[in-house]
Amino acid sequence: MREVMTKSMARNIFYGGSLFFILIFVGLTAQSHRYIVKEST
């Protein structure tokens, strides 16, 4: 890997990380909603 990070590399890392955390957040939100509806009183 090169020592220099280009703008496109930085942009790809930023978008990839953002997408990853958004997917985790949506998944945890859906799991919590499902738990509240089915398990809790």
C-alpha angles and dihedrals in degrees: 000000000000121000092229119077113210125212092253091053091050091047092050092050091048094049093043093051093045092050091048094053093043090054091049091049093050091047093051091046091052091047091050092048091050091049093050093049098045109025110029124069 
